[in-house]
Every structure is written in C-alpha cells, then in structure tokens.
Amino acid sequence: MSRHYTPAQIPTDYAQSAAGVLWTAANLAATTDTRDPIADAVRQLDAPTHSHRCAETAAISQAHRTAGPTVQLDPLAPPHRWATWHEALTDPWQVLADAATSHSDPGDEREGLIPGHWTPAA
C-alpha cells in the first residue's frame, strides 16, 4: 500500500525549539534519505545546541518506550546518539513524530503548528 506524506508546517518562531527540531526531523525522515534527521534539522534551522540535545534525548526516550529491548542497536555505535537509533528502527518517522507531539504544547496548533501525517495514496 502506497502512502503520501504531508509535512508538518512549523511556525518560524517555533522552529528552533526542541519540538520544532523534532517536527523538522520527522519531515526529513519522511522525505529524504538521511542517517541523522535530527542533526540535519538542527543545521537547517540553525537551532541552538540545547534544542539539539533536548530533541535527541526526547527522540531516544521515545524510541526506548516504543521499541525498547526489541531494537538491535549497533554495538559499536554510541547509544546516546539519534543516528544509532535511526538506523535500527523500523519506523523512525513515527518515533520522531511521537516525540515532537509529546514536546508540543496544547496551544501550539492554535499558533500555527500543523503536525505532519501520512495518508493512503489515491
């Protein structure tokens, strides 16, 4: 079954936050062949270091909750880096989107955030 991705729309003043980085990373994971969409999102947004660390920690925590002990990480790769998890997960987009959602405030959508989502292709 084919699917179509509608990217998240992230307000400019929200983009450099951890949730903005996570939604941008989810967009990149869905639309590009990247090994580390969080690092790529940080570069694209010129986000501050603390947003990078917060986004990466949130994504890895979400991956632990979602995939937990079933995921097979490269034993030579650092487990505290998202790239290690990204390569091992079946659906890294979902983990990034869930982490972004958990880091978003209830009022963010009223302020213009539109989460990314997949729909069946016509």
C-alpha positions as CSV (number, residue, x, y, z in Angstrom):
1,M,0.0,0.0,0.0
2,S,1.4,3.3,-1.0
3,R,1.2,6.3,1.3
4,H,1.6,10.1,0.9
5,Y,3.3,12.3,3.4
6,T,2.0,15.8,4.3
7,P,4.9,17.6,6.0
8,A,4.4,19.4,9.3
9,Q,4.1,23.1,9.0
10,I,6.1,24.8,11.7
11,P,5.7,28.4,12.5
12,T,9.0,30.4,12.3
13,D,9.0,31.4,15.9
14,Y,8.6,27.8,17.0
15,A,11.1,26.2,14.6
16,Q,14.2,26.4,16.9
17,S,12.5,24.8,19.9
18,A,13.0,21.1,20.6
19,A,9.6,20.3,19.2
20,G,10.3,22.4,16.1
21,V,13.5,20.5,15.6
22,L,11.7,17.2,16.1
23,W,8.9,18.0,13.6
24,T,11.6,19.2,11.1
25,A,13.5,15.9,11.7
26,A,10.3,13.9,11.2
27,N,9.7,15.8,7.9
28,L,13.3,15.0,6.8
29,A,13.0,11.3,7.9
30,A,9.8,11.0,5.7
31,T,11.1,12.8,2.6
32,T,14.9,12.3,2.4
33,D,17.4,9.5,2.8
34,T,19.2,10.8,5.9
35,R,21.1,8.9,8.5
36,D,20.5,11.6,11.2
37,P,17.5,13.8,10.6
38,I,17.8,15.5,14.0
39,A,21.3,16.8,13.2
40,D,20.2,17.7,9.7
41,A,17.2,19.6,11.2
42,V,19.4,21.5,13.6
43,R,21.7,22.5,10.7
44,Q,18.8,23.5,8.5
45,L,17.1,25.6,11.3
46,D,20.4,26.9,12.8
47,A,18.9,25.7,16.1
48,P,20.7,26.2,19.4
49,T,22.7,23.4,21.0
50,H,20.3,22.9,23.8
51,S,17.4,22.3,21.4
52,H,19.6,19.7,19.6
53,R,20.3,17.9,22.9
54,C,16.7,18.1,24.1
55,A,15.3,16.9,20.8
56,E,17.8,14.0,20.6
57,T,17.1,13.0,24.3
58,A,13.3,13.1,23.7
59,A,13.6,11.0,20.5
60,I,15.8,8.4,22.2
61,S,13.4,8.3,25.2
62,Q,10.5,7.8,22.8
63,A,12.4,5.0,21.0
64,H,13.1,3.3,24.3
65,R,9.3,3.4,25.1
66,T,8.3,2.3,21.6
67,A,10.9,-0.2,20.6
68,G,12.6,-0.9,23.9
69,P,14.6,-4.1,24.1
70,T,13.5,-5.4,20.8
71,V,15.6,-3.0,18.8
72,Q,19.0,-4.2,17.8
73,L,21.5,-1.3,18.1
74,D,24.9,-1.4,16.5
75,P,27.1,-2.4,19.5
76,L,29.9,-0.1,18.2
77,A,27.7,2.9,17.8
78,P,27.0,5.4,20.6
79,P,23.5,4.6,22.0
80,H,23.1,8.2,23.2
81,R,23.1,9.5,19.5
82,W,19.9,9.5,17.4
83,A,21.7,8.3,14.3
84,T,22.3,4.9,16.1
85,W,18.6,4.5,16.8
86,H,17.5,5.9,13.4
87,E,19.3,3.1,11.6
88,A,17.9,0.4,13.9
89,L,14.2,1.4,14.0
90,T,11.5,0.1,11.6
91,D,9.7,3.4,11.6
92,P,11.9,6.3,12.8
93,W,9.4,8.8,11.5
94,Q,6.7,7.6,14.0
95,V,9.2,7.9,16.9
96,L,10.2,11.4,15.9
97,A,6.5,12.5,15.4
98,D,5.5,11.0,18.7
99,A,8.5,12.7,20.4
100,A,7.5,16.0,18.7
101,T,3.9,15.6,19.8
102,S,4.9,15.0,23.4
103,H,7.1,18.1,23.4
104,S,4.4,20.3,21.9
105,D,2.1,22.4,24.0
106,P,-1.7,22.1,23.6
107,G,-1.8,25.7,22.2
108,D,0.8,25.1,19.5
109,E,-1.7,24.2,16.9
110,R,-3.7,27.4,17.6
111,E,-0.4,29.2,17.0
112,G,0.0,27.7,13.5
113,L,1.7,24.3,14.0
114,I,0.2,21.6,11.8
115,P,1.6,18.2,12.5
116,G,2.9,16.1,9.6
117,H,0.9,12.9,8.8
118,W,0.7,10.0,6.3
119,T,-2.4,9.2,4.3
120,P,-3.1,6.4,1.8
121,A,-2.2,7.4,-1.7
122,A,-5.0,7.7,-4.1
